[in-house]
Amino acid sequence: MLRKFPMNGFVCVMSALLILCTLTASATPDAMLDRSRTQFGDLDATTINYINARFEEVIDDLFLISDISIIYDYQSGSLSDYDFVNGINQLDDTTNTNIVLIHTHGGSSLFSSYLCFKDDSKLYDSDVDSWMDLRDGSFIFAGACKSAKYTDLGNEFIDKGFDAYFGYNDNVYTTHNALFYSNFFDLATFTNVPVSTAALYAANQVKQEYGDDTSVADYRFIGDSSLCLRT
């Protein structure tokens, strides 16, 4: 795992975390994290702690991108599908980079992929079309089963102005997914690293840790897979 530290080391990390923890209603975030997977009542405490630890690693990495100074961290997940989209609408669209990471349940129905939320609502492409504002470039990591089995949901994010959408074609193991996105953002927040390269690296790290990368390696990028999050 290639962990990076800003030039000012501990002071910069603590300052970044202070910004995260003292976020006010008037602040405009540059990135959004959603830990919905921890809210469905089907995980033990050890697994929830593992997910939370991987999210903290992602936070540390995202703050290395110059355009990201404030992060919305939904530690208990979005309230609903609408709340999730509304959170994205609050991101600062004047910066070069907006990033969304969600770890949740997902699925597919009638040739459509969807994301699940703790109120039992499901986010489909039609919901994104109805609720999301047009954006000027963003990246979303949809860490959920079958989030890209069909391209309709990802394509709707692209139609709304996202540069790229990452999702899985089939079911994905919870802890494998968490380790994958931690390593994905670890490499993707190096300068001029395409998201496609970061995904290959992350899958290899999962294989080294668990001896199997089958579920996480079955992913799909919709949009620009050559996108670099940090330039």
Residue, then its C-alpha position, 0 to 999 in steps of 0.5 A: m500500500l503506497r501511503k503518501f503524506p503532504m509536505n507539512g506532514f502532521v500539521c497538514v493532516m490535522s488541519a485537514l481533519l479539523i476542516l472535515c470535523t468543523l464543517t458548517a452549513s455555509a461551507t461548500p464541499d468538494a468531495m462526498l463520502d457515503r458509508s451506507r453499507t454500515q447501516f443495514g444491520d447485516l454486518d458485525a462490528t469488526t467489519i463495520n470498523y474495517i470499513n470505517a478504517r478504509f474510509e479514513e484512509v481515503i479521506d487522508d488521500l483525498f486531501l492531497i488533491s489541491d482542489i479538495s479542502i472540504i469533504y462531506d462524510y456521511q458516516s451513517g449514510s445518506l437518509s435516502d436516494y434523494d438525500f444522496v443526490n442532494g448531497i452531490n448537488q451541494l458539491d462545489d462545481t467551480t473546482n476542477t475535481n469533485i469526487v463521490l465515494i459510496h459503499t452500499h448495497g446495490g442490485s439490478s432489475l429489468f436491465s437497470s442497475y441501482l444503489c440502495f439506502k437505509d430507508d429501503s429506497k433505491l437510486y435508479d437512472s431516472d432518479v438521477d435524471s430527475w433530481m441531479d443538477l448538471r455538473d462540470g466534471s466529477f468522478i463517482f466510485a459506486g462501490a456496490c454489487k451490480s452498480a455497473k451490471y447495466t450501463d443506464l445508471g452510470n450513463e445518467f451520471i455521465d449525462k449530468g456532467f460526471d467525467a467517469y463512473f466506476g461500478y461492479n458488474d456483479n456481486v462484490y465481497t464487502t471487505h474486498n470492496a473496502l480494501f479495493y477503494s482504499n488502495f484505488f484512491d491511494l494510487a489515484t491521488f498520485t499526480n497524473v495517474p489514470v483511474s484505470t491504472a489505479a483500479l488495476y493496482a487496487a485489484n492486485q492489492v486485494k489479491q495479495e491480501y485475500g488470495d482472490d480478486t475475482s469480485v473486485a476485478d469484475y468492474r467497469f468504467i463508464g465515461d473517461s477511464s483515462l481521467c486523472l484525479r490529481t494533475 
